[in-house]
Amino acid sequence: MTVLSFDEQGVDVVYEGTEFRLDKELIENAVGKNYPDVTDHEVLQMVEKEPTLTGEPRRIGDIVH
């Protein structure tokens, strides 16, 4: 199970027992969108090869505010 914790500067990730951080700039460059417009599903797809996407995608801007 992958755990994503969002804040205004990036995302803390726990993936297969490994903790790391994805900075806002890295996410923006990878997805090609401004950070608040990126969705949780898009971040999960950056971390996992074939993620199970459930529910509606949520914008980071809606999650952190």
VMD Tcl script that builds the backbone (N, CA, C; Angstrom):
set m [mol new atoms 195]
animate dup $m
set s [atomselect $m all]
$s set {name element resname resid chain x y z} {
  {N N MET 1 A 0.841 -1.185 0.000}
  {CA C MET 1 A 0.000 0.000 0.000}
  {C C MET 1 A 0.888 1.250 0.000}
  {N N THR 2 A 0.553 2.193 -0.812}
  {CA C THR 2 A 1.274 3.455 -0.908}
  {C C THR 2 A 0.506 4.527 -0.151}
  {N N VAL 3 A 1.235 5.313 0.661}
  {CA C VAL 3 A 0.626 6.396 1.427}
  {C C VAL 3 A 1.185 7.712 0.906}
  {N N LEU 4 A 0.301 8.622 0.551}
  {CA C LEU 4 A 0.686 9.944 0.068}
  {C C LEU 4 A 0.209 10.990 1.070}
  {N N SER 5 A 1.124 11.869 1.506}
  {CA C SER 5 A 0.779 12.961 2.419}
  {C C SER 5 A 1.154 14.276 1.739}
  {N N PHE 6 A 0.153 15.063 1.397}
  {CA C PHE 6 A 0.335 16.284 0.615}
  {C C PHE 6 A 0.504 17.503 1.506}
  {N N ASP 7 A 1.378 18.422 1.107}
  {CA C ASP 7 A 1.437 19.752 1.686}
  {C C ASP 7 A 1.736 20.735 0.555}
  {N N GLU 8 A 1.890 21.996 0.873}
  {CA C GLU 8 A 2.034 23.014 -0.169}
  {C C GLU 8 A 3.369 22.950 -0.907}
  {N N GLN 9 A 4.347 22.235 -0.363}
  {CA C GLN 9 A 5.680 22.180 -0.966}
  {C C GLN 9 A 6.002 20.845 -1.635}
  {N N GLY 10 A 5.115 19.856 -1.497}
  {CA C GLY 10 A 5.378 18.555 -2.104}
  {C C GLY 10 A 4.588 17.448 -1.438}
  {N N VAL 11 A 5.060 16.216 -1.669}
  {CA C VAL 11 A 4.337 15.045 -1.180}
  {C C VAL 11 A 5.304 14.110 -0.474}
  {N N ASP 12 A 4.957 13.721 0.759}
  {CA C ASP 12 A 5.700 12.673 1.449}
  {C C ASP 12 A 5.065 11.352 1.034}
  {N N VAL 13 A 5.912 10.393 0.663}
  {CA C VAL 13 A 5.443 9.120 0.130}
  {C C VAL 13 A 6.005 7.980 0.971}
  {N N VAL 14 A 5.176 6.981 1.249}
  {CA C VAL 14 A 5.644 5.715 1.794}
  {C C VAL 14 A 5.239 4.648 0.781}
  {N N TYR 15 A 6.245 4.035 0.157}
  {CA C TYR 15 A 6.004 3.038 -0.894}
  {C C TYR 15 A 6.800 1.789 -0.563}
  {N N GLU 16 A 6.100 0.691 -0.354}
  {CA C GLU 16 A 6.714 -0.594 -0.018}
  {C C GLU 16 A 7.708 -0.451 1.135}
  {N N GLY 17 A 7.316 0.322 2.160}
  {CA C GLY 17 A 8.138 0.486 3.352}
  {C C GLY 17 A 9.232 1.534 3.234}
  {N N THR 18 A 9.388 2.154 2.077}
  {CA C THR 18 A 10.402 3.177 1.874}
  {C C THR 18 A 9.750 4.551 1.892}
  {N N GLU 19 A 10.314 5.455 2.691}
  {CA C GLU 19 A 9.786 6.810 2.778}
  {C C GLU 19 A 10.653 7.745 1.951}
  {N N PHE 20 A 10.010 8.618 1.174}
  {CA C PHE 20 A 10.733 9.632 0.413}
  {C C PHE 20 A 9.808 10.800 0.124}
  {N N ARG 21 A 10.396 11.858 -0.416}
  {CA C ARG 21 A 9.633 13.070 -0.696}
  {C C ARG 21 A 9.719 13.414 -2.179}
  {N N LEU 22 A 8.578 13.812 -2.743}
  {CA C LEU 22 A 8.517 14.354 -4.098}
  {C C LEU 22 A 8.272 15.855 -3.957}
  {N N ASP 23 A 9.250 16.651 -4.378}
  {CA C ASP 23 A 9.103 18.101 -4.281}
  {C C ASP 23 A 8.128 18.623 -5.327}
  {N N LYS 24 A 7.531 19.744 -5.004}
  {CA C LYS 24 A 6.556 20.405 -5.864}
  {C C LYS 24 A 7.085 20.587 -7.290}
  {N N GLU 25 A 8.319 21.069 -7.430}
  {CA C GLU 25 A 8.889 21.323 -8.752}
  {C C GLU 25 A 9.042 20.041 -9.558}
  {N N LEU 26 A 9.462 18.970 -8.906}
  {CA C LEU 26 A 9.614 17.682 -9.586}
  {C C LEU 26 A 8.270 17.196 -10.119}
  {N N ILE 27 A 7.234 17.323 -9.311}
  {CA C ILE 27 A 5.889 16.896 -9.710}
  {C C ILE 27 A 5.389 17.741 -10.877}
  {N N GLU 28 A 5.583 19.057 -10.800}
  {CA C GLU 28 A 5.146 19.952 -11.879}
  {C C GLU 28 A 5.848 19.599 -13.190}
  {N N ASN 29 A 7.153 19.362 -13.128}
  {CA C ASN 29 A 7.905 19.017 -14.338}
  {C C ASN 29 A 7.483 17.669 -14.912}
  {N N ALA 30 A 7.211 16.709 -14.052}
  {CA C ALA 30 A 6.838 15.362 -14.512}
  {C C ALA 30 A 5.453 15.339 -15.143}
  {N N VAL 31 A 4.521 16.097 -14.573}
  {CA C VAL 31 A 3.136 16.049 -15.022}
  {C C VAL 31 A 2.824 17.144 -16.048}
  {N N GLY 32 A 3.574 18.245 -15.989}
  {CA C GLY 32 A 3.339 19.336 -16.933}
  {C C GLY 32 A 2.189 20.248 -16.544}
  {N N LYS 33 A 1.911 20.308 -15.243}
  {CA C LYS 33 A 0.836 21.164 -14.725}
  {C C LYS 33 A 1.352 21.920 -13.507}
  {N N ASN 34 A 0.660 22.995 -13.159}
  {CA C ASN 34 A 0.945 23.666 -11.896}
  {C C ASN 34 A 0.567 22.729 -10.753}
  {N N TYR 35 A 1.352 22.766 -9.693}
  {CA C TYR 35 A 1.179 21.842 -8.567}
  {C C TYR 35 A -0.260 21.743 -8.052}
  {N N PRO 36 A -0.968 22.869 -7.826}
  {CA C PRO 36 A -2.342 22.744 -7.303}
  {C C PRO 36 A -3.298 22.017 -8.245}
  {N N ASP 37 A -2.985 21.976 -9.541}
  {CA C ASP 37 A -3.867 21.333 -10.520}
  {C C ASP 37 A -3.571 19.853 -10.741}
  {N N VAL 38 A -2.465 19.362 -10.185}
  {CA C VAL 38 A -2.116 17.943 -10.291}
  {C C VAL 38 A -3.060 17.163 -9.382}
  {N N THR 39 A -3.445 15.944 -9.791}
  {CA C THR 39 A -4.343 15.133 -8.960}
  {C C THR 39 A -3.569 14.088 -8.166}
  {N N ASP 40 A -4.218 13.594 -7.126}
  {CA C ASP 40 A -3.622 12.521 -6.333}
  {C C ASP 40 A -3.375 11.282 -7.197}
  {N N HIS 41 A -4.240 11.025 -8.158}
  {CA C HIS 41 A -4.060 9.879 -9.053}
  {C C HIS 41 A -2.800 10.038 -9.893}
  {N N GLU 42 A -2.524 11.257 -10.364}
  {CA C GLU 42 A -1.321 11.488 -11.170}
  {C C GLU 42 A -0.056 11.266 -10.350}
  {N N VAL 43 A -0.067 11.690 -9.088}
  {CA C VAL 43 A 1.092 11.461 -8.213}
  {C C VAL 43 A 1.258 9.970 -7.962}
  {N N LEU 44 A 0.174 9.272 -7.702}
  {CA C LEU 44 A 0.245 7.829 -7.471}
  {C C LEU 44 A 0.818 7.110 -8.700}
  {N N GLN 45 A 0.462 7.564 -9.887}
  {CA C GLN 45 A 0.988 6.964 -11.111}
  {C C GLN 45 A 2.480 7.232 -11.262}
  {N N MET 46 A 2.999 8.290 -10.681}
  {CA C MET 46 A 4.436 8.553 -10.691}
  {C C MET 46 A 5.173 7.554 -9.807}
  {N N VAL 47 A 4.528 7.128 -8.732}
  {CA C VAL 47 A 5.171 6.276 -7.729}
  {C C VAL 47 A 5.057 4.797 -8.087}
  {N N GLU 48 A 3.859 4.360 -8.447}
  {CA C GLU 48 A 3.601 2.945 -8.718}
  {C C GLU 48 A 3.547 2.669 -10.219}
  {N N LYS 49 A 4.010 1.490 -10.600}
  {CA C LYS 49 A 3.998 1.111 -12.014}
  {C C LYS 49 A 2.570 0.911 -12.521}
  {N N GLU 50 A 1.768 0.174 -11.783}
  {CA C GLU 50 A 0.369 -0.081 -12.161}
  {C C GLU 50 A -0.530 0.114 -10.942}
  {N N PRO 51 A -0.793 1.369 -10.581}
  {CA C PRO 51 A -1.583 1.613 -9.370}
  {C C PRO 51 A -3.053 1.249 -9.545}
  {N N THR 52 A -3.667 0.913 -8.435}
  {CA C THR 52 A -5.109 0.724 -8.407}
  {C C THR 52 A -5.727 2.072 -8.072}
  {N N LEU 53 A -6.387 2.672 -9.046}
  {CA C LEU 53 A -6.973 3.997 -8.856}
  {C C LEU 53 A -8.445 3.843 -8.500}
  {N N THR 54 A -8.789 4.283 -7.296}
  {CA C THR 54 A -10.173 4.172 -6.845}
  {C C THR 54 A -10.715 5.560 -6.533}
  {N N GLY 55 A -11.996 5.727 -6.691}
  {CA C GLY 55 A -12.639 7.007 -6.412}
  {C C GLY 55 A -12.287 8.052 -7.446}
  {N N GLU 56 A -12.808 9.243 -7.232}
  {CA C GLU 56 A -12.552 10.356 -8.136}
  {C C GLU 56 A -11.190 10.964 -7.826}
  {N N PRO 57 A -10.447 11.375 -8.867}
  {CA C PRO 57 A -9.179 12.064 -8.605}
  {C C PRO 57 A -9.431 13.393 -7.901}
  {N N ARG 58 A -8.541 13.736 -6.985}
  {CA C ARG 58 A -8.659 14.992 -6.244}
  {C C ARG 58 A -7.469 15.882 -6.557}
  {N N ARG 59 A -7.715 17.160 -6.827}
  {CA C ARG 59 A -6.649 18.125 -7.080}
  {C C ARG 59 A -5.883 18.400 -5.781}
  {N N ILE 60 A -4.566 18.533 -5.900}
  {CA C ILE 60 A -3.765 18.846 -4.716}
  {C C ILE 60 A -4.224 20.163 -4.101}
  {N N GLY 61 A -4.588 21.133 -4.939}
  {CA C GLY 61 A -5.084 22.414 -4.430}
  {C C GLY 61 A -6.291 22.267 -3.516}
  {N N ASP 62 A -7.127 21.267 -3.791}
  {CA C ASP 62 A -8.297 21.014 -2.940}
  {C C ASP 62 A -7.914 20.254 -1.674}
  {N N ILE 63 A -6.872 19.447 -1.764}
  {CA C ILE 63 A -6.449 18.627 -0.612}
  {C C ILE 63 A -5.754 19.479 0.438}
  {N N VAL 64 A -4.855 20.382 0.026}
  {CA C VAL 64 A -4.048 21.133 0.995}
  {C C VAL 64 A -4.714 22.412 1.500}
  {N N HIS 65 A -5.850 22.795 0.937}
  {CA C HIS 65 A -6.518 24.021 1.388}
  {C C HIS 65 A -7.842 23.738 2.022}
}
mol reanalyze $m
mol bondsrecalc $m
mol representation Tube
mol addrep $m
